[in-house]
Amino acid sequence: HYPRPGHEPTRELHRTSAEYAPTSGVIIPDTKFEFGTDESGKVYLMDEALTPDSSRFWDAAQYRVGISPPSYDKQIVRDWLEQSGWNKQPPPPRVPEDVLRRTAERYNEVLEKLTGSRVAL
């Protein structure tokens, strides 16, 4: 159902991001793309892509073979949840403002590296 062989959306998005990110000092070790099709078979990107919620971003200057440097993602929230004692059953605990603020700041750091812009927090 893709428009042309060899031009699948995932490959094009991945190639473009993999070429661009290092020019900004960022490595994208993994990411996800979610696609869907309409009744005619036309392909659509169905969810967020290349965000800290759907990808892992590393500072290239901190990368060393054999280690995972700190990531610009939601790991701060994951770590807090693991330490909170939450049993992973609904409802989840309310995430403290300082954890949310630190997570938002990490997202802003990678946004600035990649685009030169920040979002007002």
C-alpha positions in Angstrom: 0.0 0.0 0.0 3.0 2.3 0.1 3.4 4.9 -2.7 6.7 3.6 -4.1 8.9 0.6 -3.1 11.8 1.8 -1.0 10.0 4.9 0.2 8.1 3.6 3.1 7.2 6.3 5.6 9.1 4.8 8.4 12.3 4.6 6.5 12.0 8.2 5.2 11.2 9.6 8.7 14.0 7.6 10.3 16.6 8.5 7.6 15.8 12.2 7.8 15.9 12.3 11.6 19.0 10.2 11.8 20.8 12.6 9.4 19.6 15.7 11.1 19.9 14.9 14.9 23.7 14.6 14.9 24.1 18.0 13.3 22.5 19.3 16.6 24.6 17.2 18.9 21.9 14.7 19.5 21.7 10.9 19.1 18.4 9.2 18.6 19.1 5.6 19.8 15.4 4.5 19.3 12.1 5.9 18.3 8.7 4.7 17.2 6.3 5.6 14.4 2.7 4.5 14.4 0.9 4.4 11.0 -2.6 3.6 9.9 -4.4 3.5 6.6 -7.7 4.8 5.4 -10.2 2.8 3.3 -8.3 3.5 0.1 -5.0 2.3 1.6 -3.5 5.8 1.9 -0.9 5.8 4.8 -1.1 8.3 7.6 1.1 9.0 10.6 -1.2 8.2 13.5 0.6 9.3 16.6 3.3 11.6 17.8 6.7 11.1 16.3 10.2 12.2 17.3 9.2 13.6 20.7 10.7 12.7 24.1 7.6 10.6 24.8 8.1 8.5 21.6 11.9 8.5 21.3 15.0 8.4 23.3 17.4 11.3 22.8 21.0 11.4 24.0 23.5 14.2 24.2 26.2 13.1 21.7 28.9 14.8 23.8 28.0 12.4 26.7 27.9 9.2 24.7 30.5 6.5 25.3 30.6 3.0 23.8 29.0 0.6 26.2 27.0 3.1 28.3 23.6 4.7 28.1 24.0 8.5 28.8 21.2 10.4 30.5 18.2 10.6 28.2 16.0 13.6 27.3 12.9 11.6 28.0 10.3 10.7 30.6 12.7 8.6 32.6 12.5 11.1 35.5 8.8 10.3 35.8 9.5 6.5 35.5 12.1 6.7 38.2 9.8 8.6 40.5 7.0 6.1 39.9 9.3 3.1 40.7 10.4 4.8 43.9 6.9 5.8 44.9 5.8 2.3 45.9 2.9 2.4 43.4 1.6 -1.1 42.7 0.9 -0.2 39.1 -2.9 -0.5 39.6 -5.3 2.3 38.9 -5.4 5.0 40.0 -1.8 6.1 39.6 -0.3 8.4 42.2 -0.2 12.2 41.5 3.2 13.1 40.2 4.7 15.9 42.2 5.2 19.3 40.5 9.0 19.2 40.8 9.1 15.9 38.9 6.9 17.3 36.2 9.0 20.5 36.1 12.3 18.6 35.8 10.8 16.4 33.1 9.6 19.5 31.1 13.0 21.1 31.5 14.7 18.0 30.0 12.2 18.1 27.1 13.0 21.8 26.6 16.8 21.1 26.6 16.5 18.7 23.7 14.0 20.9 21.9 16.6 23.7 22.1 19.4 21.5 20.9 17.3 20.3 17.9 15.5 23.6 17.0 17.2 26.5 18.8 13.9 27.2 20.4 12.4 26.6 23.9 8.8 26.4 25.2 7.8 28.8 28.0 7.2 26.7 31.1 
